[in-house]
């Protein structure tokens, strides 16, 4: 037999033995912390006499803040959490014309770094008073805004203002075991409280999503004979909100308290498709076109417990 045909057979068992000794690649484990940015639309929608809704914004915000210590345990976290909760202003002018202190509307667990004992002492001894101060300042903001009405430029908020509130989401090395590399990663979550109607032109963009535009879309859709509202709206660029110049790829957006003005006082729709169905499609398309990682939109809730459950579930999906 030719020796050159024998050699590969001799070498093969050696190669197989070497490959069987190779260790499997270590899996990456990500521990997530949450940078939760609460951005209330403080336009005339907060006037409960004009636009009544079941639960006031301030109670919903308080519900989130009251669960900050519980949310530290989300995804089986037990120590080292760096969650941040803060109020962000769509209209920063409020801070220039009043005596509000943003620090009083911030709860920051990241300040403790790796000092878990300090974090635990803060939770046990100081967190409750900070929650109360947070809620008190939020109430002051709403009282002031009710008496000093301004528009809410949500387009410019996502395009420009939000930038300064986002944190770096790059994974940071934390630890390594025999089988895994453990990294920490921040997750930006924007909680926007708004009714979904855009009734002031946005930073020169001129787009309004008020009753007139919604009625126009509804009439055209019903006349078209089409069955898919999302597909119909996507086909006409005049219905679309211009995507932001700023890429929202690092933002996960939860929009709550959208109010459907096309419902009667009993909650029955007077027209089809409803205002909410149209608004939801347009907002989702806008934010996803702008690069948002995840978008969830819900209507105004009947209880604060329902609101918290929806928000908690959103966090679990990220």
C-alpha positions as CSV (number, residue, x, y, z in Angstrom):
1,X,0.0,0.0,0.0
2,X,1.2,3.5,-0.8
3,X,2.4,5.2,2.4
4,X,0.9,8.6,1.4
5,X,-2.5,6.9,1.7
6,X,-1.7,5.5,5.2
7,X,-0.6,8.8,6.8
8,X,-4.0,10.5,6.9
9,X,-5.5,7.5,8.7
10,X,-2.8,7.7,11.3
11,X,-3.2,11.4,11.9
12,X,-7.0,11.4,12.1
13,X,-7.5,9.8,15.6
14,X,-4.9,12.3,16.9
15,X,-6.9,15.3,15.5
16,X,-10.2,13.9,16.9
17,X,-8.6,13.5,20.3
18,X,-7.4,17.1,20.3
19,X,-10.8,18.5,19.3
20,X,-12.6,16.5,22.0
21,X,-10.4,18.2,24.6
22,X,-11.5,21.7,23.5
23,X,-13.6,23.6,26.0
24,X,-17.0,24.8,24.9
25,X,-17.2,28.6,24.3
26,X,-18.4,30.5,27.4
27,X,-21.9,31.9,27.2
28,X,-22.5,35.6,27.8
29,X,-24.8,36.4,30.7
30,X,-26.3,39.9,30.7
31,X,-27.5,41.6,33.9
32,X,-29.7,44.5,33.1
33,X,-30.2,47.7,34.9
34,X,-33.0,50.2,34.0
35,X,-32.7,53.9,33.3
36,X,-36.4,54.8,33.5
37,X,-37.2,58.2,32.1
38,X,-40.7,59.4,33.0
39,X,-41.8,62.1,30.5
40,X,-45.3,63.6,31.1
41,X,-47.1,65.5,28.4
42,X,-48.0,68.7,30.4
43,X,-50.2,70.3,27.7
44,X,-53.9,70.9,28.1
45,X,-54.5,67.1,28.3
46,X,-53.8,67.4,32.1
47,X,-57.0,69.5,32.5
48,X,-59.3,66.8,33.9
49,X,-62.3,69.1,33.5
50,X,-61.7,69.4,29.8
51,X,-60.3,65.9,29.2
52,X,-61.5,63.6,32.0
53,X,-59.8,60.2,32.4
54,X,-60.1,57.5,35.1
55,X,-56.7,58.0,36.8
56,X,-54.7,61.1,37.2
57,X,-51.1,61.0,35.9
58,X,-49.7,61.8,39.3
59,X,-51.2,58.6,40.8
60,X,-49.7,56.6,37.9
61,X,-46.3,58.1,38.4
62,X,-46.5,57.5,42.1
63,X,-47.4,53.8,41.5
64,X,-44.2,53.3,39.5
65,X,-42.1,55.1,42.2
66,X,-43.7,53.1,45.0
67,X,-42.5,49.9,43.3
68,X,-38.8,51.0,42.8
69,X,-37.5,48.6,45.5
70,X,-39.7,45.8,44.1
71,X,-38.4,46.3,40.6
72,X,-34.8,46.0,41.8
73,X,-35.6,42.3,42.0
74,X,-36.7,42.1,38.4
75,X,-35.1,39.3,36.4
76,X,-33.8,37.7,39.6
77,X,-31.4,40.5,40.5
78,X,-30.3,40.5,44.1
79,X,-27.4,43.0,44.4
80,X,-25.5,45.7,42.6
81,X,-28.5,47.2,40.9
82,X,-28.0,50.6,39.3
83,X,-31.6,51.5,38.3
84,X,-32.4,55.2,37.9
85,X,-35.9,56.8,37.9
86,X,-36.3,60.5,36.9
87,X,-38.8,62.9,35.6
88,X,-37.9,64.4,32.2
89,X,-39.5,67.5,30.7
90,X,-40.8,67.7,27.2
91,X,-40.8,71.4,27.7
92,X,-37.6,72.3,29.5
93,X,-38.9,75.9,29.9
94,X,-40.7,74.8,33.0
95,X,-37.4,74.5,34.8
96,X,-36.4,78.0,33.8
97,X,-39.6,79.7,34.9
98,X,-40.1,78.0,38.3
99,X,-38.4,76.7,41.4
100,X,-38.5,72.9,40.7
101,X,-35.4,70.8,41.5
102,X,-34.9,67.9,39.2
103,X,-32.8,66.1,41.9
104,X,-36.0,65.9,44.0
105,X,-37.6,64.0,41.1
106,X,-34.8,61.4,40.8
107,X,-34.2,58.1,42.5
108,X,-30.7,56.8,41.7
109,X,-29.5,53.4,42.8
110,X,-26.4,53.7,40.7
111,X,-24.8,56.1,43.1
112,X,-23.9,53.2,45.3
113,X,-21.8,51.3,42.7
114,X,-20.5,48.1,44.2
115,X,-21.3,49.2,47.8
116,X,-24.3,46.9,48.4
117,X,-24.4,47.6,52.1
118,X,-24.9,51.3,51.4
119,X,-27.6,50.5,48.9
120,X,-29.4,48.2,51.4
121,X,-29.2,50.9,54.1
122,X,-30.6,53.5,51.7
123,X,-33.5,51.2,50.8
124,X,-34.3,50.5,54.4
125,X,-33.8,54.0,55.9
126,X,-34.2,56.7,53.2
127,X,-36.0,55.4,50.1
128,X,-39.5,56.0,51.5
129,X,-38.8,59.7,52.2
130,X,-37.3,60.1,48.8
131,X,-40.5,58.5,47.2
132,X,-42.6,61.0,49.1
133,X,-40.5,64.0,48.0
134,X,-40.6,62.7,44.4
135,X,-44.4,62.5,44.5
136,X,-44.7,65.9,46.2
137,X,-42.6,67.6,43.5
138,X,-44.5,65.9,40.7
139,X,-47.8,67.2,42.1
140,X,-46.3,70.7,42.2
141,X,-45.2,70.3,38.6
142,X,-48.8,69.4,37.5
143,X,-50.4,72.2,39.6
144,X,-48.0,74.7,38.0
145,X,-48.5,73.4,34.5
146,X,-52.3,73.5,34.8
147,X,-52.1,77.2,35.6
148,X,-49.4,77.9,33.0
149,X,-50.4,75.9,29.9
150,X,-47.9,75.3,27.1
151,X,-47.8,72.9,24.2
152,X,-45.9,69.7,24.2
153,X,-43.5,69.3,21.3
154,X,-43.1,65.5,21.4
155,X,-41.3,65.4,18.1
156,X,-38.5,67.6,19.2
157,X,-38.4,65.8,22.6
158,X,-37.5,62.5,20.8
159,X,-35.4,64.3,18.3
160,X,-33.3,66.4,20.6
161,X,-34.3,66.7,24.3
162,X,-34.2,63.0,25.1
163,X,-30.5,62.7,24.2
164,X,-29.2,64.1,27.5
165,X,-31.3,61.6,29.5
166,X,-30.2,58.4,27.8
167,X,-27.3,56.5,29.3
168,X,-24.7,54.3,27.6
169,X,-26.0,50.8,26.8
170,X,-22.7,49.1,26.0
171,X,-22.1,45.9,28.0
172,X,-19.6,46.3,30.8
173,X,-17.6,43.4,32.1
174,X,-18.6,42.3,35.6
175,X,-17.3,38.8,36.3
176,X,-16.2,35.5,34.7
177,X,-16.8,31.9,35.7
178,X,-15.8,28.6,34.2
179,X,-18.8,28.6,32.0
180,X,-19.9,32.2,31.5
181,X,-18.8,35.8,31.0
182,X,-21.1,38.1,33.0
183,X,-21.7,41.6,31.8
184,X,-23.9,44.5,33.1
185,X,-25.9,46.5,30.6
186,X,-28.1,49.6,31.0
187,X,-31.5,49.6,29.4
188,X,-33.1,53.0,28.6
189,X,-36.9,53.0,29.1
190,X,-39.0,56.1,28.2
191,X,-42.4,56.2,29.9
192,X,-44.4,58.8,28.0
193,X,-47.7,59.9,29.4
194,X,-49.7,61.5,26.6
195,X,-53.1,61.3,24.9
196,X,-51.5,60.8,21.5
197,X,-53.1,63.9,19.8
198,X,-50.4,66.2,18.4
199,X,-52.1,69.6,18.2
200,X,-49.2,71.9,18.0
201,X,-46.8,72.0,15.0
202,X,-43.6,70.2,15.9
203,X,-40.4,72.3,15.6
204,X,-41.3,73.6,12.2
205,X,-42.2,70.2,10.9
206,X,-45.9,71.3,10.7
207,X,-47.4,67.9,11.5
208,X,-50.5,67.8,13.5
209,X,-52.4,64.7,14.5
210,X,-55.6,66.2,15.7
211,X,-59.3,65.4,15.0
212,X,-59.1,66.9,11.5
213,X,-56.2,64.7,10.3
214,X,-57.6,61.6,12.1
215,X,-61.0,62.2,10.4
216,X,-59.3,62.6,7.0
217,X,-57.5,59.2,7.4
218,X,-60.6,57.5,8.6
219,X,-62.7,58.8,5.7
220,X,-60.0,57.8,3.2
221,X,-59.6,54.3,4.7
222,X,-63.3,53.5,4.7
223,X,-63.6,54.7,1.1
224,X,-60.6,52.6,0.0
225,X,-62.3,49.2,0.7
226,X,-59.0,48.0,2.3
227,X,-59.1,45.9,5.4
228,X,-55.7,46.5,6.9
229,X,-55.4,50.0,8.5
230,X,-51.6,49.6,9.1
231,X,-51.0,48.8,5.5
232,X,-53.2,51.6,4.3
233,X,-51.5,54.3,6.4
234,X,-48.0,53.0,5.4
235,X,-48.8,53.5,1.8
236,X,-49.5,57.3,2.1
237,X,-46.5,59.4,3.3
238,X,-48.7,62.3,4.0
239,X,-50.1,60.4,7.0
240,X,-46.6,59.7,8.5
241,X,-44.8,61.7,11.2
242,X,-41.3,62.4,9.9
243,X,-38.8,60.2,11.6
244,X,-36.4,61.8,14.0
245,X,-32.9,62.8,12.9
246,X,-31.7,61.3,16.1
247,X,-31.6,57.5,16.0
248,X,-33.7,56.1,18.9
249,X,-32.0,52.7,18.8
250,X,-31.0,52.9,22.5
251,X,-34.5,53.7,23.6
252,X,-37.4,51.4,24.6
253,X,-40.6,53.4,24.6
254,X,-43.7,52.7,26.6
255,X,-46.6,55.1,25.9
256,X,-49.6,55.2,28.2
257,X,-52.8,57.1,28.8
258,X,-53.8,57.5,25.2
259,X,-57.4,58.8,25.3
260,X,-59.8,57.9,22.5
261,X,-62.0,60.9,21.9
262,X,-64.1,59.0,19.4
263,X,-65.7,57.0,22.2
264,X,-68.9,58.1,23.9
265,X,-69.3,58.5,27.6
266,X,-70.1,54.8,27.9
267,X,-66.8,53.8,26.1
268,X,-68.6,52.8,23.0
269,X,-67.0,53.7,19.6
270,X,-69.0,56.1,17.5
271,X,-66.9,55.6,14.4
272,X,-64.6,53.0,12.9
273,X,-61.7,52.8,12.9
274,X,-61.5,54.6,16.3
275,X,-59.2,57.5,17.0
276,X,-57.0,55.2,19.1
277,X,-56.6,52.6,16.4
278,X,-55.4,55.3,14.0
279,X,-53.2,57.1,16.5
280,X,-51.5,53.8,17.6
281,X,-50.6,52.8,14.0
282,X,-49.1,56.3,13.3
283,X,-47.1,56.5,16.5
284,X,-45.7,53.0,16.2
285,X,-44.6,53.6,12.7
286,X,-43.0,56.9,13.5
287,X,-41.1,55.6,16.5
288,X,-40.0,52.4,14.8
289,X,-39.0,54.3,11.7
290,X,-36.9,56.5,14.0
291,X,-35.1,53.4,15.3
292,X,-36.8,52.7,18.6
293,X,-35.8,49.2,19.9
294,X,-39.2,48.4,21.4
295,X,-42.5,50.3,21.4
296,X,-45.6,49.6,23.4
297,X,-48.7,51.8,23.4
298,X,-51.7,51.4,25.7
299,X,-54.9,53.3,26.3
300,X,-55.9,55.1,29.4
301,X,-56.3,52.5,32.2
302,X,-59.0,52.2,34.8
303,X,-56.8,51.4,37.7
304,X,-53.2,52.2,38.8
305,X,-52.6,48.5,39.4
306,X,-53.4,47.7,35.8
307,X,-51.0,50.4,34.7
308,X,-48.2,49.1,36.8
309,X,-48.8,45.5,35.6
310,X,-48.6,46.7,32.0
311,X,-45.4,48.6,32.7
312,X,-43.7,45.7,34.6
313,X,-44.6,43.3,31.8
314,X,-42.9,45.6,29.3
315,X,-39.7,45.7,31.4
316,X,-39.7,41.9,31.5
317,X,-39.7,41.7,27.7
318,X,-36.6,43.9,27.2
